[in-house]
Each structure stands twice: as C-alpha cells, then as structure tokens.
Amino acid sequence: MNFHARRVTLPTITPLCLPKRVIKVYSEDNTSRAVEVPSDITARDICQLFILKNHCIDDHSWTLFEQIPHLSIERTIEDHESVMEVQAGWGMDSQCCLYFRKNYAKYEFFKKPLDFFPEHMVSVSSESNGIMNHSQLIQTFLSSSSCPEIHGFLHAKEHGRKSWKKFYFVLRRSGLYFSNKGTSKEPRHLQFIAEFSDSDVYTLLSGKKVYGAPTDYGFCVKVIQCRDFQSLSVFKSCFINDLTVILDYTQLQQSRSVLSVVL
C-alpha cells in the first residue's frame, strides 16, 4: 500500500487589529498627556496605563473622572466603562475632559457598606422588624437583588427658578422621588424625579458659587443618551447631607453583574 504525502495549505490568519484613538488625559496639576489607545479600552485600563507611565504606586485609589468644566460638575467613570463610549456622548463642541487622579473613597462602599445606610434613614418592612438587627438587614440587602428604601431631606431647585427648597426624598429601586406633602410616602404624594439605570450621577465642584446652592455638596442626574450639555435643563439637581452618598447604591444594584466582575 502506497501512502502519498499530501500538502495542505492553510489560509493566512490575519491578526485582529482594533482601531486606535488618541485621547487627552489631564492630571491634578492640570497638565495633559495625549496617548494612543485601542478603541475598546476601559477606565481601569487607562488608570493602569498612567500608573505605569507616571511611575505611580498602585494603591487602588487612582480614578478616571469625566469633568464638564463649564457646568462645574464631574463624575467617577466606573472601572468597566468604555472610555470611547463616554467620549461619544460629549458631542462635537463639548468642553468635557478626562482627569486622572486619586479618589480614596473609590471602593469604600464595598469596604464599609454599613456606613452608607444610616439606621435612621433606612425603612424596615413590618415582616423584618424585630427579627433582624440593622446590620443583618443591610447584609441581607447586599447579598440579594432587593433594595432598601432610603429616605431623607434634600434641597432641590425647580427648573427656571433661582431659589432652593427643602423636600423629603425617597430613594427606591425604581428611582428617586420627593413628597409634595411633608414626609408622606403615599403614592399620591410622591413625585418621580429620576431613574438611575439609564442615567449618570455627577457631583458638583462649586455648588454655592456656580448655582447659589445652600451647600457645596450636591449632585445632579443626567440621562446617558442626552448629549445636551449646554443647559442645566437636562439635569435634576439636588443638594445637601446624607442622601447624596447613598445614591450610588441604586446604580450598584442595577449593574450588579458587571460590578461583581470588577471587584
């Protein structure tokens, strides 16, 4: 039996080359650096790149921020977010920019979750009342898909008005509401403000100076798909105290599957 060698020609394999983009990133001293990066780069990748280029110590606090200077607001870009998708929402004439700097509270929610749920601001259902203490209740919330109801007072400004008013707000899984009748939580008294699954939460850099707010500590909510940065009418702005630090919890619960990978 004769065996004849058979030559097989394999097709040429072309390596996958992702298109690259040049982005500019600012540091704390307002100096900037332009780098060429692949189009699928994430915020975490950018942080790692600049940690290496700047010879920084990686203490897990380096963060990429999206800043909108003319509105004096910014937000933390989450580790898993695509930087190109963030920039795609800026528009052609936007003044938005990226900042690379430290944020020591970046992972505080995961390290000390109980600090984000003051006992006097968390509503307890009648079924759970007396069965579990506050710490056990919060741990139950964190390990499930449920979301506690959180309430408190915030100052808010209606669109087209200069004065700020204090309202009673309720934060639920379905969104943020305020009561138009004292501290009533009846459905007919709760007015919807914002829903967070398709929105970004920005913090204000100069609340008193720029917006005449009662405090410099505040936040505003912007729908992700809206590219109009020229007017504050696209934002729902609120200021003051404890509820502001708890808002991120709703976002965390609604993107739970993504965040579990990031951690």
N, C-alpha and C positions, 0 to 999 in steps of 0.2 A: 504494500500500500504506500503510495507516494503522498507525502504531505508537502504542499507548496506554501511557502511563506506569502502572506497577504499583507500588503501595506495599507494601513488605514490612515487617511488624512483627517485630522481633527480640525474643526473650524477654529479660526482665530478668536480668542477670547479677549474682548475689549474691556479693559478695566473701567469700572463705573467712576466717572468724574463729575462730581457735583459742581455746579456753577458757583463761583466765589463772588463775594461782595466786599467792598471796602466800607468799614464803619468807623466813626469817630467816637471815642470814649473819653470823658473828662474825669480828672482826679479831684481830690478835695481842694487842692490849691488852684483849681480852675485851669490847669494846663491840660492840653488834649493830646491824644495819640491816635493816629489812624492805623488800622490793621486790616489785613485781608483775611477774611474768614469764609468758611463754607456756608452755603445757604441754609443748612439745617442746624446751625449752631444754636445752643440753648444759653440761657443766662448763666447757668452753672459752668458751662464750657468757657464762657467769656471770663468769668471770675478766675478760673483755673489758669487761663492763658495769661492774664495780667498779674496773677500771683507769681508766675514763673518769670515773666518779663521784668517785673519790678523787684524781684528777689524778696518778696514778702513772706512772712511767716503765716502759714495757713492755719488759722485758729477757728475756722468755720464761721467767721463773722463778716467776711468780705461779701459784699452785696452789689448787685447791679440795680440802679434806680432809673426810672423813667421820670424826667423832670420837664415841666412845662413852665418856663420862666415867666412869660407874660401873664400867666394866671397865678403864679406863685404857689404851685402845687406839685406834688411828686408822689410816686408810689414805688414800693418794692416790686421788682419783677421776680416772680417765683422761679425757682431753680429750673423747673421743667419747661418753662415757656420758651417759645421760639422767638429769638430776637428779631428776625426778619418779619414775623407776623406783627410784632409790636410796632416796628417802624412802618409797616404797610398801612397802619391805621392813622398815621400822622398827617397825611396829605402833602401836597407839593410845597406850599408856602408856610409850612409849620415851623415853629421855633423850638420844637421839642428836642431834647438831647438825652444822652445816656451818661450816667455818673457811676464810677467805680469807687466805693468807699465802704467803711465798716458800718455794720449795724449790729450792735451787741445783743439786741433783742430779737434777732432773726429767728431763732429756734426756741425762744422762751416758752411759747405755747406748749411745745412738746416736753420741755424740761419741767415746767411748773404749771400744769394746766389748771390747778385749783385757783391760782392767782387771777385767772380770767373769769371766774364765776363767783363773785361775792355772794355770800349766802342771802343777803337782804335783797338781791336783785334777781334771784332765780325763783321762778314759780314752781311749786311742787304739787303734783297731782294728788287728789284725795286718796288714790289707791296706794301711793308710795309713802304718804305722810305717816310718820311714826314707825315705819318698817325699816327704813334705812336712814343713816345719818347723811349729812350734806356731802361728805367726801365720797361715800359709797354711791350716792346718786349720780355725781359727776362722773365717776369711773364707769358707771353703767351706761351713761350717755355716750362717753368716748369710745366704748367698745361695741356700740351698736349703731344703727343707722338713724336713731332718733335724735331729736334736737330739743334741748330745754328751752322754755320760754323765758326770755330775759327782759326786764323792764327797768325804766329809769327816766330821768328828766334830761332833756337836751334843749339848747337854744337853736331855733331854726328861723330862716328868713324866707318869706314868701317871694316868689318871683315878681320883680317890679317894685318891691318895697325896700326901704332903707333900714327900717327898724327890725330888731331881733326879738322874738318872743319865746318864752319857755313853755315847752309842751311835754306831756307824758308820752313816752315812746315805748313800743313793744316790739321786740325782735323775735321773730318766729322763723321756722324753716321756710315758710312761704314768702318771707320778706320782712321789711321794716314798716311799721305802722305808727301813727300817732293818734291820740284820743282828742276829739274835739269837745269832750265834756269831762274835765278834771282828770281823774285816774281811772275812769270807767274803761273796762275791756269788752263791753258788749259790742257785738258785731256792728250795730247801727251807729256806734260812736267811734269806731276805728276807721281811719282813713289811710289807704295804701300810699306809701312813699316810694319804696324801691325794692326791687328783687335782685338778688346777687348772683344768680347762676350765669347771667349774661352781662354782668357789669363789673367794673373795676372800682376799687375804693382808693381814693387819693387823700393824702394828708396835706394840710395847708402849712406853708412856710412862714407866713406873716399874716395871721388872721386879723389881728387888731388894725394893723397899718393898711392893709390892702382892702379889707372887706368891712372894717368898722365893727368887727365882732367883739363880744364881751370877753373873749379869751383868745390866745394864740393857738390853743389846742383844738383842732377841728378836723373834719373830714368832709369829702364830697363824693358823690356816686355818679359815675358816668357809664352809660350803655356802651359796651365794647364796640359795636358796629357803627356808632355815631362818630364821624370824623370832624365834626364842627367844634373846633377849639376856640373859635373867635368870640363866643358868647357864653356867659355863665348860665344861660337858659337851659343848656343841656345837662346841667348838674343839679343835684339836690344837695344842698349844703346844710350841715348841722355842726354845732359846736358844744363843747363842754363835757367834762368829767367822765365818769366810769364807762358809760355805754360805748364810747369810742373804741376802747381797747378790746371790746368783746365782739365787735362787728366781724372780725376776720373768722370767727368760729363758724359762721354760716357758710362762708366760702370754703372753709376746710372740709366741712361735712359734705358739701355738694361736689367736691373734687377729691373725694376720699381715696378712690382707687389710684389716682395719679400720685397723690401725696405719700401713700404708703410705699411707693417705689422710690420716691425721692429720699425718704428717710433712711 
